[in-house]
Amino acid sequence: MNKQFEILKKTRKSLLEFTSDLTIDQVNEIPPGYNNNIAWNLGHLVASQQVLCYLCAGLPLSIDEKFYERYKSGTKPGAMVDHNELELIKQLALSAIGQFESDYQNALFANYTPWTNRYGIEISTIDDAIAYVIFHEGLHLGFIMALKHLVKK
């Protein structure tokens, strides 16, 4: 399982590096035809990992509930993200994976509740959830790449 956590950490670090040259206005911009922005996508990755791993295992979130509510599936960007919020997103993007890895190594996810995602894939264990989180990260990496192309005119 070490490889999966390495993939998650490197993906998150790469995303943060990939977006580090953007201004606060650029990470908040919602291009025509899109319903979210780069800041929301980054926050959403943190929130999604929390629901897919912690909540589905009957565990409390390891992040603030208000943060989770802002970026969970089904939400859209509200007010502009300021520098402090963006720094929080960046910090959580890395620290949440470190906490998750520690919690995984301490076997906290034994009571995982199986569910089926919208693609018809059954997620039965925390290991299945980790595989899905990695897929989900890649999906949003693609969205972020497209958004960056549009906001860096």
C-alpha positions in Angstrom: 0.0 0.0 0.0 3.0 2.3 0.3 3.0 2.8 -3.5 -0.6 4.1 -3.4 0.3 6.7 -0.8 3.4 7.7 -2.7 1.2 8.2 -5.8 -1.3 10.3 -3.8 1.5 12.5 -2.3 3.3 13.0 -5.6 0.0 13.8 -7.4 -0.9 16.4 -4.8 2.6 17.9 -4.8 2.6 18.0 -8.7 -0.9 19.8 -8.6 0.4 22.4 -6.2 3.5 23.0 -8.3 1.5 23.1 -11.5 -0.8 25.8 -10.1 1.9 27.8 -8.2 2.4 30.4 -10.9 -1.3 31.4 -10.9 -2.6 34.6 -9.3 -5.5 34.6 -6.8 -7.8 35.9 -9.6 -6.8 33.1 -11.9 -7.4 30.3 -9.4 -10.9 31.9 -8.8 -11.8 32.4 -12.4 -14.6 30.3 -13.8 -14.2 30.2 -17.6 -17.3 30.1 -19.8 -18.7 26.6 -20.0 -17.4 25.6 -16.6 -19.1 25.6 -13.3 -16.0 25.6 -11.0 -12.5 26.9 -10.8 -9.0 25.7 -9.9 -9.3 26.6 -6.2 -12.6 24.6 -5.9 -11.0 21.6 -7.6 -8.1 21.6 -5.2 -10.3 21.9 -2.2 -12.7 19.3 -3.6 -9.8 16.7 -3.8 -9.3 17.1 -0.1 -13.0 16.9 0.7 -13.6 13.9 -1.5 -10.8 11.9 0.0 -12.3 12.5 3.4 -15.8 11.3 2.4 -14.5 8.3 0.4 -12.2 7.1 3.2 -13.2 8.5 6.5 -17.0 8.9 6.4 -17.5 5.6 4.5 -15.6 3.9 7.3 -17.8 5.5 10.0 -14.9 7.7 11.1 -15.0 11.5 11.7 -13.5 13.8 9.2 -9.8 14.7 9.8 -10.5 18.2 8.4 -12.8 21.0 9.5 -16.5 20.3 8.8 -17.0 23.8 7.3 -14.1 23.2 4.8 -15.7 19.8 3.9 -19.1 21.4 3.3 -17.6 24.1 1.0 -15.8 21.6 -1.3 -17.8 18.3 -1.2 -19.4 16.8 -4.3 -22.4 18.7 -5.5 -21.1 22.1 -4.4 -19.9 25.0 -6.6 -17.5 27.8 -5.8 -19.2 30.5 -3.6 -17.3 33.6 -2.7 -13.8 34.2 -4.1 -11.1 32.2 -2.3 -8.7 34.7 -0.6 -5.0 34.1 -0.1 -5.6 32.6 3.4 -8.1 30.1 2.1 -5.8 29.1 -0.8 -3.0 28.5 1.7 -5.3 26.4 3.8 -6.3 24.3 0.7 -2.6 23.8 -0.2 -1.7 22.9 3.4 -4.6 20.4 3.7 -3.8 18.9 0.3 -0.6 17.5 1.7 -1.3 17.2 5.5 -4.6 15.3 4.9 -2.7 12.6 2.9 -0.1 12.3 5.7 -2.8 11.9 8.3 -4.6 9.4 6.1 -1.5 7.3 5.7 -0.9 7.3 9.4 -4.6 6.3 10.1 -4.4 3.6 7.5 -1.2 2.2 9.1 -3.0 2.2 12.4 -5.9 0.1 10.9 -8.6 2.7 11.6 -10.6 1.8 8.4 -11.7 -1.8 9.3 -15.4 -0.9 9.3 -15.6 0.3 5.8 -19.2 0.4 4.4 -19.4 -0.9 0.8 -21.1 1.3 -1.7 -21.3 1.6 -5.5 -20.1 4.7 -7.3 -21.8 6.4 -10.2 -19.7 4.4 -12.7 -21.1 1.2 -11.3 -17.9 0.2 -9.4 -18.4 -1.3 -6.0 -16.1 0.1 -3.4 -16.0 -2.6 -0.7 -12.8 -1.8 1.3 -10.5 1.0 2.2 -8.0 -0.4 -0.4 -10.7 -0.1 -3.1 -11.4 3.5 -1.9 -7.7 4.4 -2.2 -7.7 3.1 -5.8 -10.8 5.2 -6.5 -9.3 8.3 -4.9 -6.2 7.9 -7.1 -8.6 7.7 -10.2 -10.5 10.7 -8.9 -7.3 12.8 -8.4 -6.3 12.1 -12.0 -9.8 13.1 -13.3 -9.5 16.5 -11.5 -5.9 16.9 -12.6 -7.3 16.9 -16.1 -9.9 19.5 -15.2 -7.3 21.7 -13.5 -5.0 21.4 -16.6 -7.9 22.6 -18.8 -8.8 25.4 -16.5 -5.2 26.6 -16.2 -5.0 26.7 -20.0 -8.1 28.9 -20.1 -7.2 31.3 -17.3 -3.5 31.8 -18.5 -4.6 33.8 -21.6 
